Amino acid sequence: MRARSFCTQGELRCEAHRQLNDPDTGEVQQSYTWRLKTPLSDSLVRELKGDRADAKELPSKQAGGTQRSRKPSSFDEYRKALSYALGSLERTLVPGHHNYQVRLKKFLIAKGITPEFEKDFVDVAFSHAGERFIGEIKVTGFLGLNQAFRVALGQLLEYAHLRFKDPPRMVMFLDRNPDSRRLALANKLLIFVVVEDENGNFSLFNPEITPSLRSIFGVKVRIASL
């Protein structure tokens, strides 16, 4: 389990204030704009915005010259960025999610697989060994592991069984190891769980569902406890 900590980052000053009406309820709301007297460090800002690391910290992952997308700069942009997890039809991906897609794409192509990304709201789709797979990517920069697992689970089941005449195989892509109970649930629902570790390695946690993906992803034996 990852340790969490809180620390004071300094004093704030109020720069602006305005009154507005909530578009959904019509209620009067107050909006305040605050600014830190001493700006946050770049490394902390990257962590808060979901980036794993910058080019200096992980040069091997940026060797291909991939540029980062523009980071959200306001609360409203972050709200829209999370819409993919909240069910909104407006879908804008957070930087950590996008960077995971970039690394996964390079990994799959290196394995001789041509993936499709963001087609009909499905994060990734690919074919292998005569089988069709769809995958949902969930990073834990904004969502906790339990939330990420739950959202991915619901999306995969809905997409596979309601959007396809012949349901494809389902893959959940995470950036943290699942606990044994959630992995057992994924097994029961025939959902593969693949996790990318801090070194950029993708590991398959439940190859017993079918051997189809063994030749692509390394097999992970140890399971994280609750």
N, C-alpha and C positions, 0 to 999 in steps of 0.2 A: 504494500500500500504506500502511495506517495505521501510524504509529509507535507502538511500545509502550515503556513505561518502568516502572520499579519504584522505589519510594521507601519509606523507613522512616516509619511512622506513630506511633511511640512505644512505650512499654513496656506489657506486659500484666500483669495480675494474675489468678491462678487463683481463681475464686469457688466452684466446686463440682466434685465428682468422684463418679462412680458406676460400678458394674460392671453389665453387662447381657449377655444372650445374643443373638447374632445370630439373627433369626427364620428365616433361610434355611439356615444351616449349623449352628446350635446352639453355635458357638464362643463362648467368653467374650471380650467386648470391654470396653474402657475408654472412658468418656465424660468429657470435661473441658469445663467452661464457663469461658471466658476473657473478660475485659473490658479494653478499652483504658483506661488511666488518663486519657488525653485523648481525648474522642470525635472521630470522623471528622467532617469538614465535611459539610453537607447536600448540596452539589454532588457530592462524591465518592461519597457513599452512593447518590445517584440514578444516577450512572454505573455503579457496581458492580451495581446492581439492574436495569439494562437500560433505564432511562428516558432518552430522548433529551434532554429538557429540561423544565423546569417552566413554569408559566404565565407567569412574569415573563420568561423567556428567549424564549419563542415565543408572544406574546400572540395572534397571528392564528390559531394552531391550537387555542386554547382559547376562542375567541370565542363558540362555540356553547354554552358552559357545561358541556362534558363533564367529569365528575369522574373522577379516577383511581381505579382499584381499589386495595384495600389491598395493600401490598407484603408479600412474604414476610418473616418475621421470624426464621427459624431455618434451619439447614442442611437439616433434614428437609423444610421447606416448599419450599425451592429444589429439592431432589431431586424432589419431587412435581411442581413447576412444570415441570421438564424432561421429565416423563414423555411429553409429546406427541412429543418427538424420540427417545425411547428405546423406544417401542413398548408402554408400559404401558397397560392399559385405563383407568387412572385419569388423567384429563386435566385439568390445571389450568394455565392459561396464565400466562406471565410478563408483568410489566407492559409491557415493550417490545413484546411480541407483541400484547397487547391494544390498546395505543395505536396501533399500525400498523393494526389492524383498524378502529378508530374512524375514522382518517383515510381509509382506503380506502373505507369505507362512505359517508362524506360525499362523496368524490370521485365514486364511481359513481352515487350518487343525483343529484348535480348534472349528470351526463351522461344522465339519464333512465333509468337502469338500477336495478332493484330486486334487490339481492343477498341471498343467504341465507348466514348464518354459523353455523359449528359444527353442521352437520347431518350425522349419521352420521360424525363425526370429520373431515369435510372442512372446511377453514378457510373457504372461500368458494365459492359456486356462483352462476352468473348466466347469463342467456341474452342473445344479441345477434345480430342479423342472421340469425335462424333457426338459430343454432348454440348448443349448450349448452357451457358452460365450467366447469371446476372449478379451484380455485387453492389452493396451499399457500404460507403466509407464513412466512418464516424471517428472524429478526433476528439480528444478530451480537453481541449483548450478552454471551451465554454461549457460543455456538458461533462458531468461526472461519468465514470465508467458505467454505472448502473443505468443512467439515463441514455447514454450512447447505445448500450446494448438493447434497451427497450425500444428505442426509436428505430434502430436498424432492423430489429426483429419484425416490428409491425410493417415497416415499409416493404421488406422482402416478401413477407407472406401476401400482402395485398397486391404488390406488383406481379409476383409470379402466378398467382391464382386468379386474378381478375383482369389482367392485361394481356395474357397469353392464352391462346387456345390450348397449347400443350405446355404446361408449366415447366420452365427451365430449372436447372439446378440453382441453388441460392448460396451466396457467399457473403459473409459479414467480414469487412475489413476494419480492424481496430488498431489503435496505437498503444494499447495496454492489455496485459494478459487477463483473460476472464477467470472468474472463480469457478470451482468445480460444479456448483449447482447450475450456474448459467450455461456452462459447457454441456452439462447433461441435458438441459432443456434444448439447446441447439441440436444436439444429437437426435433427440426425440422428434424434432421438427424437420430433420434432414437438412440442416443449415450448416455449411462449412464455416469455420471460424479461422481467419488468417490474421496474424498480428505482425506488425512491423516493429522491430526493436530499435534501440537507440543507435545501432550501427547500420541501419538501413536494410537489415535482413528480414525477409518475409517468411514466417513459419506457419505451417498448417497444424492446428491443434487437435483436429478430430478426423484423421484419415480413414478411420474405420467405417465411415458412412459409405464410401466407395473409393477405390484406389485411383480414381481418375486424376486427381490433382497431385498425387505423390511425385510425379515427374516434373512438376513446376515448382512447388514450394517445399522447403525443408520441413521435416516433421518435428514438431515440438512434443516432448514427452512429459516434462514437468508442468504441473498445473498450479497456478497461484491459489493460495487458500483465501478464505473469507477474511 
